[in-house]
């Protein structure tokens, strides 16, 4: 679980960036191992827990299936953009919210 906490700490440092520069329908790639949330409200809760360094709360969210970790190189299609985060559809059909800093345009 310490791995999740380290990833979340990095997430905290990067989550306040502005627009992503992506367009709906763009194919994006995860640029490094990172955390994602399965709903926008879960993303907000995850951010709050990260700010408080609440590892137990994050573990509970993970156990409930509200957050998970994406691997480097995971591909997705941009569904929606918001300040500091982007919603992508993964190959398995699930949609997740992820901090913009962990995404780049797939070549």
N, C-alpha and C positions, 0 to 999 in steps of 0.2 A: 504494500500500500504506500510505502515511502516513494515509490516511483510515481504514483498518481500525484502525491503531494508536490514533488519536484516539478512535474509537468504543470501542475496548477500554479505553482509559484511563477514559472516562466509566463504562463497565460496572464497572470496579473500584471506583469510588467509590460505586456504588449497589447492589452485589451483596449486601450484608450485611443488607438489610432483612428484617423478619419476614414473617408470613403475608400472602398476597395478597388475601384477602377474596373471591376468586372461588369459584364452585362448578363442579363437573363439568357440562359441557354449556353453560356460559355462553359467549356470543359476546364476544370481546375484540378490541380494536384496538391495534395498535402505535402508541404515542404519539410516537415519534421514531425516526429511523433508528438501528438497533442491530444487534448481533451475536447470533447464535443458534447452537446446536449440535444436531446430529442424533441424539445419544444422551446419556444422562446421564453416561456415562464421558467423552465428548468435552467436555461442559460442564465437568466437573471439571478435565480437562487444560487446557482453555482458560483457566479461572480461574487455575491455577498459572502458566501462561505469561504471563498478564496481570500477575500479581503480580511476576514477574521481569522484566517489560518485554522479553520475548523475542519480538521482532518476527519473527525468522526462523522460530521454532517455530510462530508463528501463521500465517505465510505457508504453511508446510508443511501445517498442518492444513486451511487453506483449499484448497490444491492437491489434497489427498486427498478433498475433499468432506465433511469432518467439521464444518466451520463455514461460515457465510455471513452475509450482511448482509440484514436485512429492512428494507423501506422504511416510512416513515411511512404510516399508514392501512391497512396489511395487516391483514386480518381472520383470526381463527382461533377454534376451539372448544376450550375447556379440557378436557383429557383427564386431567391429574393435577397436583396441587399439592405442592410441597415447600418447605422453608425457603429463602426468597429467590429461588425460581425456579418456573416453571410450564411444564408441557408442553402445547403446543397443536397442534391439527391444522389445517393450512392448507387452503385451497380445492383445492389440487392433490393432497391426500391425504397429503402428507408430514407428519411430526410432528417438532417441534423444541422444544428447551428454551430458555427466554428468561428473563432477570432480570425479576422482578415489576415493577420500576420503569418498565419500558418498555411496560407494558400498562395499559389502562383498559377498563372495561366499555363495550361498543359501545351507542350509543343508537339 
